[in-house]
Amino acid sequence: MHNSKSDDLRNQRQLHEALILHICEELNRKYKTVEDCFEAIYKSLNNGHGPICRHCGCCEFDKKYGDRAGKCKKCRVETHFTANTIYEDCRNPRPYLAVTYLLGKGITFNASQLARATHIATSTASVIYKKIQFVLTALMKDDKSVAEVNSSFFLEVMSKRSRRTPAQQHPAAEQAAFEDEVNAAAPQSTAHNLSPLVDEPPRELTEVEQTIWDLLGQDCVPFNTLQSKTNIRLGTLSHLLVIMELDGVITREDGDCYSRVKAQFPPHTNPNSAANANNKAKTKHKLTASQTAKSAQIANPSPPPNATFNFRAAFPTDDVVEEIISSIIRIKENFHGISRKYLQPYLAMYWCVDNRRRWSFRALLQACGKHGALPAAKIEEYVTPLTVALKVAV
């Protein structure tokens, strides 16, 4: 049975790779030479109207087919068309076109597959891949329909190291380190700590969850203490804490400690009023639905016991939970795992491929032409914020 599943996965990957190669060959037939590729980029600039002279604003140039530079017909000043764009210093534009062409077809892929399909070094493919992802990340910021969730929801796929990963720790520990860094820089507030703990959980608990709930009181309980008192396996306990925190049952405090969720009521509001009781019932129903979806879909918790789960964002609705689950599954299938550092660019890529009607090959080329230069240093210094944008529905 295990071999059969492995064979199926291998066949799926081979078919996907063959599809990538087929689409890249289709691109090569349309743009046979380097000049053809540069001409396509030239025509995509300025929203498809061609480049503009930075000196006089003229749109007409004397240039040869496929040239990267030309002289303005009005002021005769030479303009380098790819300057201050992501194509700056580019000598082989075909991989850039391949990325946008594949994404425009709704195909996801990794840098290694791009390298094989375009016959370039993997390191070069990785740089081009990230550049396009960064363009998509910038475009996604302007989309008002996306949801914002905490990056902790994607802890399960943070399995690759980056320069920000703490030494000798699991890659998922990068999330905790970044949270501590942000919290240390933020002004401290005592309002949260003064809130009373709730007496009853917001949803019905399982027997094991009830055991954890009973151990949590007024004081925070460290993860290691919970594990020693419950004798629950580390991975299982981590998974349970994720579910309980996602559902607003418990909260994580500094030092990898946990406590019951704190009651938060607006000023001068009676928590026992009919209106608040109704809101509580609605919230409980929503959280229960979210918990059911999470329990059914996420069955392989991989973070180590020292990983943290800090769900500071508002509780997501059911459609957001489904999209989180879908994104986790797709990241695992396509990349096996990623680093926390570049989580947002990967989510932006899925946002793009799921909206092919808006982001066609031509539209992506035009968007890339409008984006500024992306030097390696800028890509390296990027870090996914604590709150990430996530597409919900197209």
C-alpha positions, 0 to 999 in steps of 0.5 A: 500500500505504501509503495502504491502511494509512493508510485502515485506521487512519483507519477504525479510529479513526473506528469507535472514536470512534463506539463511544465516542459510542454508549456515552456516549449510552447513559449519557445515556439512563440518567442524563438530568439532572445530578441523576441523575448526582449521585444515582448518585454519592451511592448509590455512596458507602460501598461502595454504602450511601450516605454516613455523617455524619462527626459521629455516624455516622448513614447517613440524611439529609434531602436533595432528589434529586440534592443534593450536601449534606444534613442528618443526621437524627440530629445535624442537621449538614449534610454535603457528600457529595462533600467529600474525594472526587475529586468535590470542587467538581464541578459537572458529574458526567457526565464522571466517570460517562462515564469509569467507564462507558467503562472498565467496558465495557472501552473505552480512550480519551484526554482529547480523545475524552472531551471530544468525547463529553461536550462539555467543554473538553479541559483539563477532560477531561484533569483528570478523566481523570487523577483516575480514572487515579490512583484506578486506580493506587492500587487496583493497588497492592493487587493482589498478582498484578501484576508489577513491572518497570523503567520502562525497558522502556517507553522506546519509548513515552516520546515526549511531554514533561512538566515533568520532561523535560530542556530541548532533549532527547528526551522519553525522556531523562526516564528517564535524568534520573530514574534519575540523580536516584534513584541520586544519592539512594540510598546507594552500594554497591561490591559490584556494581563488585567483581563480575567480568565474565562470560567468555561471554554468557548466550545465543547472539549474532548477528554484530552483537551479537558485535561489540558484545560483543567491544568490551566488556571490563573498562572501560565503553565509552561509547555514542559509542565503540561507535557510532564503532567499529561504524559501526552506525546510532544507532537500530539500536545503541540497539535492540540495546543494549536487547535485549542489556541486557534479556537480561542480556548487557550492563549500563549504567553511569553516563555512558551507558557499557556493559560486559559483565554482571557475574557475581553468585554467592551467598557461598561458592557454586561457580559451576561446581557442578552446581546452578548449571550447571542454574540457568544453563541455565534462565536462559539458556532464559528469556532466549532466549525473552524475546529472541525475543519482543522481536525479533519484536514491537518493530521501531520503536526511537524513542529518541534516542542519548542515551536510557538503558536501565537494566534494574535489575529482575529479568529478566521471564518470558515472560508478563511480556515479552508483557504489556510488548509488548502494553502498548507496542502499545496505548499506541501505538495509543491515544495514539501516545505518553505522557510518562514522568511518567504511565506508571504511571497508563496501565498501571493503566488497562489493568489495569482494562479487562482485568479487567471482571469485577472492575471494573464501572461500579458497582465503579469508582464505589464505588472513586472514592467511597472515594478522597480528594480529588485537587487539581491540585497533587497530580496535577502533583507525581506522578512514575512510580517506577522500578519500575512495576506491570504486570498479567500475567493475569486 
